[in-house]
Amino acid sequence: MNTFKIFSAICLIAFSSSYAQKNAIVAHRGAWKKNNLPENSIAALRHAIDLKLPGSEFDVWRTADDSLVINHDAHYNKLLIEETNYADLIKFKLSNGEKLPTLHEYISEGMRNNKHTLLVCEIKTSEISKERGQETGVAAVETIKKLKADKNTCYISFDYDILKKIRSIDAKTSLQYLEGNKSPKEVKADKINGVDYHYSVFQKHPEWIQEAKDAKIILNAWTVNDEKDMDWIIEHKFNYITTNEPELLKERKEIKK
């Protein structure tokens, strides 16, 4: 088995079991902040990979003409992405001169010279309809499979029905729920692999930490940027910590060893 196939196998195991690496760092929208890169840019993804971070998160929308693009907000340059054609969106460059990346471009870069960093794909909740959000999820899965990146990718969403739709077409891919309104037991019952909640949810429901560990589902927390909150998560031994400050979190992990 070659190195990349071994990496693929490790990725699948890491995101589908509770025995994943402890307190592994996921760069939120890529590693952008320290070097003032655009969020969700190819450059931010590449920096996360160059840092050999365990994961890098990004956000997917579908344009009016069905292009899958990477952007956090529903609007890009005051244009609602879901009601705008791709050609009209890319008239506006990112701050570093990049054009708005497509999912195909982003995943292709994420698979290049990458032996460490998992691709954490958030399917955004549609501003138009529940059905459209689910269709976007399916389209994203199909694109990622065509690029043979499915074993190196997991999917997250605030829309529970998007995750359930993905599960209906793919029995193996790893899924994590973001909203924070379901217990780990409820999530596991629906064949979702993990809970990826705002850290305050776990502070409000500390019993969910052990419940997730007992259920052997993934524990992830977002977006953990303050040292005090980082230390709290580290001490509770989450599987993953999503942050805008991956370099700082690395330092905190070293201190807490």
Backbone hydrogen bonds in HBPLUS format (Angstrom, degrees):
<---DONOR---> <-ACCEPTOR-->    atom                        ^
c    i                          cat <-CA-CA->   ^        H-A-AA   ^      H-
h    n   atom  resd res      DA  || num        DHA   H-A  angle D-A-AA Bond
n    s   type  num  typ     dist DA aas  dist angle  dist       angle   num
A0006-ILE N   A0002-ASN O   3.02 MM   4  6.34 153.5  2.09 152.8 161.1     1
A0007-PHE N   A0003-THR O   2.91 MM   4  6.21 158.1  1.95 150.2 156.2     2
A0008-SER N   A0004-PHE O   2.89 MM   4  6.16 155.0  1.95 146.1 152.8     3
A0009-ALA N   A0005-LYS O   3.00 MM   4  6.25 156.3  2.06 145.3 150.9     4
A0010-ILE N   A0006-ILE O   2.94 MM   4  6.24 158.3  1.99 152.1 158.3     5
A0011-CYS N   A0007-PHE O   2.87 MM   4  6.13 157.3  1.92 152.3 158.6     6
A0012-LEU N   A0008-SER O   3.08 MM   4  6.35 163.3  2.11 151.0 154.0     7
A0013-ILE N   A0009-ALA O   3.06 MM   4  6.30 164.4  2.09 151.4 155.5     8
A0014-ALA N   A0010-ILE O   2.81 MM   4  5.91 162.6  1.84 153.3 158.8     9
A0015-PHE N   A0011-CYS O   3.12 MM   4  6.31 156.9  2.18 153.1 157.0    10
A0016-SER N   A0013-ILE O   3.19 MM   3  5.19 155.9  2.25 102.0 109.3    11
A0023-ASN N   A0238-PHE O   2.55 MM 215  5.22 170.0  1.56 150.4 153.3    12
A0024-ALA N   A0239-ASN O   2.90 MM 215  6.06 162.1  1.93 137.1 134.3    13
A0241-ILE N   A0024-ALA O   2.79 MM 217  6.02 151.6  1.87 160.9 160.9    14
A0055-GLY N   A0025-ILE O   3.11 MM  30  6.27 130.1  2.37 157.6 151.6    15
A0026-VAL N   A0241-ILE O   2.89 MM 215  5.86 163.8  1.91 146.0 143.4    16
A0243-THR N   A0026-VAL O   2.96 MM 217  6.32 157.9  2.00 170.7 175.3    17
A0027-ALA N   A0055-GLY O   2.89 MM  28  6.19 159.6  1.93 138.0 133.8    18
A0030-GLY N   A0027-ALA O   3.40 MM   3  4.91 156.2  2.46 111.9 105.5    19
A0057-GLU N   A0027-ALA O   2.79 MM  30  5.97 171.9  1.80 161.3 163.5    20
A0028-HIS N   A0243-THR O   2.83 MM 215  5.23 172.3  1.83 143.4 141.8    21
A0040-ASN N   A0029-ARG O   2.91 MM  11  4.68 169.1  1.92 136.3 134.9    22
A0031-ALA N   A0044-ALA O   3.03 MM  13  4.86 153.1  2.11 126.8 119.4    23
A0037-LEU N   A0032-TRP O   2.87 MM   5  4.59 164.1  1.90 142.5 142.9    24
A0036-ASN N   A0033-LYS O   3.09 MM   3  5.00 163.2  2.12 105.6 110.2    25
A0041-SER N   A0038-PRO O   3.34 MM   3  5.51 144.1  2.48 130.0 124.8    26
A0045-LEU N   A0041-SER O   3.09 MM   4  6.40 155.8  2.15 147.0 153.5    27
A0046-ARG N   A0042-ILE O   2.86 MM   4  6.11 164.3  1.89 153.4 157.8    28
A0047-HIS N   A0043-ALA O   2.95 MM   4  6.15 150.7  2.03 143.3 151.1    29
A0048-ALA N   A0044-ALA O   3.12 MM   4  6.33 153.8  2.19 141.3 147.7    30
A0049-ILE N   A0045-LEU O   3.03 MM   4  6.37 155.3  2.09 151.6 158.5    31
A0050-ASP N   A0046-ARG O   2.80 MM   4  6.04 158.4  1.85 149.5 155.9    32
A0051-LEU N   A0047-HIS O   2.91 MM   4  6.10 141.9  2.06 143.5 153.2    33
A0053-LEU N   A0048-ALA O   3.20 MM   5  5.75 174.2  2.20 166.6 164.8    34
A0052-LYS N   A0049-ILE O   2.88 MM   3  4.93 152.4  1.95 104.4 113.2    35
A0118-LEU N   A0054-PRO O   2.87 MM  64  5.94 174.7  1.87 124.1 125.8    36
A0056-SER N   A0118-LEU O   2.88 MM  62  6.22 145.3  2.00 163.3 170.5    37
A0120-VAL N   A0056-SER O   2.92 MM  64  5.77 177.1  1.92 142.9 143.2    38
A0058-PHE N   A0120-VAL O   2.93 MM  62  6.31 144.6  2.06 169.1 166.8    39
A0122-GLU N   A0058-PHE O   2.80 MM  64  5.98 169.2  1.81 164.3 166.5    40
A0071-ASN N   A0059-ASP O   3.14 MM  12  5.55 139.2  2.31 128.9 139.3    41
A0060-VAL N   A0122-GLU O   2.85 MM  62  6.08 154.0  1.92 172.8 178.2    42
A0124-LYS N   A0060-VAL O   3.23 MM  64  5.93 169.4  2.24 154.4 156.9    43
A0061-TRP N   A0069-VAL O   2.96 MM   8  5.44 161.0  2.00 155.5 161.5    44
A0069-VAL N   A0061-TRP O   2.90 MM   8  5.44 156.7  1.95 146.9 154.7    45
A0063-THR N   A0067-SER O   2.80 MM   4  5.16 163.4  1.82 150.0 153.8    46
A0066-ASP N   A0063-THR O   2.99 MM   3  4.97 152.6  2.07 112.5 110.9    47
A0064-ALA N   A0084-THR O   2.98 MM  20  5.04 161.7  2.01 126.2 127.6    48
A0103-LEU N   A0068-LEU O   2.83 MM  35  5.47 152.4  1.91 134.3 135.0    49
A0070-ILE N   A0101-PRO O   2.94 MM  31  5.68 156.8  2.00 164.0 163.4    50
A0081-ILE N   A0074-ALA O   2.96 MM   7  6.00 162.3  1.99 158.6 163.4    51
A0076-TYR N   A0079-LEU O   2.77 MM   3  5.15 154.3  1.84 143.4 148.8    52
A0079-LEU N   A0076-TYR O   3.01 MM   3  5.15 157.3  2.06 107.3 114.6    53
A0083-GLU N   A0080-LEU O   2.96 MM   3  5.50 153.5  2.03 117.1 125.5    54
A0084-THR N   A0081-ILE O   3.15 MM   3  5.14 168.5  2.16 112.6 113.0    55
A0088-ASP N   A0085-ASN O   3.07 MM   3  5.51 134.1  2.29 107.8 119.6    56
A0089-LEU N   A0085-ASN O   3.24 MM   4  6.61 142.8  2.39 145.3 156.0    57
A0089-LEU N   A0086-TYR O   3.00 MM   3  5.08 124.5  2.32  98.7 113.6    58
A0090-ILE N   A0086-TYR O   3.08 MM   4  6.37 159.9  2.12 163.1 166.7    59
A0092-PHE N   A0089-LEU O   3.19 MM   3  6.15 172.0  2.20 124.3 126.8    60
A0094-LEU N   A0098-GLU O   2.69 MM   4  5.20 173.4  1.69 165.4 167.1    61
A0097-GLY N   A0094-LEU O   2.94 MM   3  5.30 164.1  1.96 119.7 122.3    62
A0106-TYR N   A0102-THR O   2.95 MM   4  6.14 162.1  1.98 151.7 157.2    63
A0107-ILE N   A0103-LEU O   2.88 MM   4  5.98 172.9  1.89 158.7 159.8    64
A0108-SER N   A0104-HIS O   3.02 MM   4  6.03 156.7  2.08 142.0 149.2    65
A0109-GLU N   A0105-GLU O   3.05 MM   4  6.26 155.7  2.11 145.2 150.8    66
A0110-GLY N   A0106-TYR O   2.90 MM   4  6.14 150.0  1.99 141.8 151.4    67
A0111-MET N   A0107-ILE O   2.97 MM   4  6.20 128.0  2.25 146.5 158.1    68
A0112-ARG N   A0109-GLU O   3.09 MM   3  5.16 152.8  2.16 103.4 111.9    69
A0119-LEU N   A0152-ASN O   2.96 MM  33  6.14 171.9  1.97 159.2 160.9    70
A0154-CYS N   A0119-LEU O   3.00 MM  35  6.47 152.7  2.07 156.0 161.8    71
A0121-CYS N   A0154-CYS O   2.84 MM  33  6.03 162.2  1.87 168.2 162.4    72
A0156-ILE N   A0121-CYS O   2.88 MM  35  6.04 157.8  1.93 140.2 142.2    73
A0123-ILE N   A0156-ILE O   2.99 MM  33  6.42 151.8  2.07 171.9 173.9    74
A0133-GLY N   A0129-SER O   3.26 MM   4  6.58 154.9  2.33 145.9 151.8    75
A0134-GLN N   A0130-LYS O   3.13 MM   4  6.48 155.7  2.19 150.3 156.5    76
A0135-GLU N   A0131-GLU O   2.94 MM   4  6.21 155.5  2.00 149.1 156.1    77
A0136-THR N   A0132-ARG O   2.92 MM   4  6.16 151.8  2.00 146.6 154.2    78
A0137-GLY N   A0133-GLY O   3.03 MM   4  6.33 153.1  2.11 144.1 151.1    79
A0138-VAL N   A0134-GLN O   3.02 MM   4  6.35 159.9  2.06 151.1 155.5    80
A0139-ALA N   A0135-GLU O   2.93 MM   4  6.15 161.8  1.96 149.0 154.2    81
A0140-ALA N   A0136-THR O   2.90 MM   4  6.10 153.6  1.97 149.6 156.7    82
A0141-VAL N   A0137-GLY O   3.03 MM   4  6.30 161.8  2.07 150.8 155.2    83
A0142-GLU N   A0138-VAL O   2.97 MM   4  6.22 160.8  2.01 151.8 157.1    84
A0143-THR N   A0139-ALA O   3.00 MM   4  6.21 157.7  2.05 146.7 152.3    85
A0144-ILE N   A0140-ALA O   2.97 MM   4  6.17 165.6  2.00 154.3 157.9    86
A0145-LYS N   A0141-VAL O   2.92 MM   4  6.10 154.1  1.99 149.7 156.8    87
A0146-LYS N   A0142-GLU O   3.02 MM   4  6.20 155.2  2.08 145.3 151.8    88
A0147-LEU N   A0143-THR O   3.15 MM   4  6.44 140.8  2.31 142.0 152.2    89
A0149-ALA N   A0144-ILE O   2.97 MM   5  5.37 171.6  1.98 161.9 159.5    90
A0148-LYS N   A0145-LYS O   2.89 MM   3  4.82 156.9  1.94 104.6 110.9    91
A0152-ASN N   A0149-ALA O   2.96 MM   3  5.24 152.9  2.04 109.7 118.5    92
A0153-THR N   A0150-ASP O   3.47 MM   3  5.22 164.3  2.50 102.6 102.7    93
A0155-TYR N   A0174-SER O   2.94 MM  19  6.32 167.5  1.96 158.6 160.1    94
A0176-GLN N   A0155-TYR O   2.88 MM  21  6.35 146.9  1.99 154.1 162.8    95
A0178-LEU N   A0157-SER O   3.05 MM  21  5.61 155.4  2.12 141.3 138.2    96
A0162-ILE N   A0159-ASP O   3.07 MM   3  5.45 134.4  2.29 105.4 117.3    97
A0164-LYS N   A0160-TYR O   2.99 MM   4  6.35 158.2  2.04 149.8 156.4    98
A0165-LYS N   A0161-ASP O   2.89 MM   4  5.98 147.8  1.99 138.4 147.1    99
A0166-ILE N   A0162-ILE O   2.96 MM   4  6.26 158.2  2.00 150.6 156.1   100
A0167-ARG N   A0163-LEU O   2.89 MM   4  6.16 158.3  1.94 149.0 155.3   101
A0168-SER N   A0164-LYS O   3.02 MM   4  6.24 141.9  2.17 138.6 148.2   102
A0168-SER N   A0165-LYS O   3.12 MM   3  5.08 122.3  2.47  92.9 107.3   103
A0169-ILE N   A0166-ILE O   3.10 MM   3  5.41 144.9  2.22 105.4 115.2   104
A0170-ASP N   A0166-ILE O   2.92 MM   4  6.01 125.5  2.22 145.6 161.6   105
A0193-ASN N   A0175-LEU O   2.91 MM  18  5.18 114.0  2.36 125.8 142.5   106
A0194-GLY N   A0175-LEU O   3.03 MM  19  6.38 123.0  2.37 147.9 156.4   107
A0177-TYR N   A0194-GLY O   3.04 MM  17  6.45 156.3  2.10 147.1 145.9   108
A0196-ASP N   A0177-TYR O   2.80 MM  19  5.59 169.4  1.81 158.3 158.7   109
A0186-GLU N   A0183-SER O   3.07 MM   3  5.23 117.7  2.48 101.7 116.2   110
A0187-VAL N   A0183-SER O   3.06 MM   4  6.38 162.0  2.09 157.0 162.1   111
A0188-LYS N   A0184-PRO O   2.90 MM   4  6.11 164.8  1.93 152.4 156.3   112
A0189-ALA N   A0185-LYS O   3.02 MM   4  6.16 153.4  2.09 144.1 151.2   113
A0190-ASP N   A0187-VAL O   3.11 MM   3  5.40 139.9  2.28 103.5 114.3   114
A0192-ILE N   A0187-VAL O   3.16 MM   5  5.42 162.5  2.19 146.8 145.4   115
A0191-LYS N   A0188-LYS O   2.87 MM   3  4.98 157.0  1.92 116.3 117.0   116
A0218-ILE N   A0193-ASN O   2.90 MM  25  6.19 155.0  1.96 146.0 146.1   117
A0195-VAL N   A0218-ILE O   2.95 MM  23  6.13 158.7  1.99 162.9 156.5   118
A0220-ASN N   A0195-VAL O   2.95 MM  25  6.15 152.2  2.03 163.3 160.1   119
A0197-TYR N   A0220-ASN O   3.16 MM  23  6.53 128.1  2.44 156.6 142.3   120
A0222-TRP N   A0197-TYR O   2.99 MM  25  6.02 149.1  2.09 125.8 132.5   121
A0201-VAL N   A0198-HIS O   2.81 MM   3  5.56 147.8  1.92 124.1 132.9   122
A0199-TYR N   A0222-TRP O   2.86 MM  23  5.82 145.3  1.98 162.9 166.0   123
A0203-GLN N   A0199-TYR O   3.09 MM   4  6.45 143.3  2.23 142.5 153.5   124
A0204-LYS N   A0200-SER O   2.95 MM   4  6.11 141.0  2.10 138.3 147.9   125
A0205-HIS N   A0201-VAL O   2.80 MM   4  6.01 142.5  1.94 140.7 152.3   126
A0208-TRP N   A0205-HIS O   2.94 MM   3  5.66 158.6  1.98 121.6 127.7   127
A0209-ILE N   A0206-PRO O   3.14 MM   3  5.63 152.3  2.22 110.1 117.4   128
A0211-GLU N   A0207-GLU O   3.09 MM   4  6.25 155.3  2.16 143.8 151.5   129
A0212-ALA N   A0208-TRP O   2.92 MM   4  5.92 154.6  1.98 139.6 144.6   130
A0213-LYS N   A0209-ILE O   3.13 MM   4  6.43 157.9  2.18 144.0 150.3   131
A0214-ASP N   A0210-GLN O   2.77 MM   4  5.97 161.0  1.80 153.6 158.8   132
A0215-ALA N   A0211-GLU O   2.93 MM   4  6.06 147.3  2.04 140.0 149.1   133
A0216-LYS N   A0212-ALA O   2.96 MM   4  6.00 109.5  2.47 133.5 150.1   134
A0217-ILE N   A0212-ALA O   3.07 MM   5  5.44 171.4  2.08 151.5 154.2   135
A0216-LYS N   A0213-LYS O   3.10 MM   3  4.92 148.9  2.20  95.5 105.0   136
A0239-ASN N   A0219-LEU O   3.00 MM  20  5.21 131.4  2.25 127.8 142.1   137
A0240-TYR N   A0219-LEU O   3.02 MM  21  6.40 157.7  2.07 158.3 161.9   138
A0242-THR N   A0221-ALA O   2.78 MM  21  5.87 167.6  1.80 171.3 173.7   139
A0224-VAL N   A0242-THR O   2.85 MM  18  6.13 154.4  1.91 164.5 158.2   140
A0230-MET N   A0226-ASP O   2.86 MM   4  6.12 157.9  1.91 157.5 165.0   141
A0231-ASP N   A0227-GLU O   2.88 MM   4  6.11 163.1  1.91 154.0 157.7   142
A0232-TRP N   A0228-LYS O   3.14 MM   4  6.38 151.6  2.22 141.3 148.6   143
A0233-ILE N   A0229-ASP O   3.06 MM   4  6.32 162.3  2.09 151.9 155.5   144
A0234-ILE N   A0230-MET O   2.86 MM   4  6.06 169.6  1.87 159.4 162.8   145
A0235-GLU N   A0231-ASP O   2.96 MM   4  6.06 160.9  2.00 146.2 151.1   146
A0236-HIS N   A0232-TRP O   3.25 MM   4  6.46 136.4  2.45 135.9 146.5   147
A0236-HIS N   A0233-ILE O   3.03 MM   3  5.17 130.1  2.29  99.4 113.0   148
A0237-LYS N   A0234-ILE O   3.03 MM   3  5.15 160.3  2.07 107.1 112.8   149
A0249-LEU N   A0245-GLU O   2.95 MM   4  6.19 161.8  1.98 158.2 164.0   150
A0250-LYS N   A0246-PRO O   2.98 MM   4  6.15 150.1  2.07 142.7 150.0   151
A0251-GLU N   A0247-GLU O   3.24 MM   4  6.58 153.9  2.31 141.6 147.6   152
A0252-ARG N   A0248-LEU O   2.96 MM   4  6.33 156.2  2.02 152.2 158.8   153
A0253-LYS N   A0249-LEU O   2.93 MM   4  6.14 155.8  1.99 149.6 155.8   154
A0254-GLU N   A0250-LYS O   3.12 MM   4  6.41 152.5  2.20 145.8 152.8   155
A0255-ILE N   A0251-GLU O   3.04 MM   4  6.32 158.3  2.08 150.6 156.3   156
A0256-LYS N   A0252-ARG O   2.95 MM   4  6.10 151.0  2.03 146.8 154.5   157
A0257-LYS N   A0254-GLU O   3.35 MM   3  5.37 159.9  2.40 100.9 106.8   158
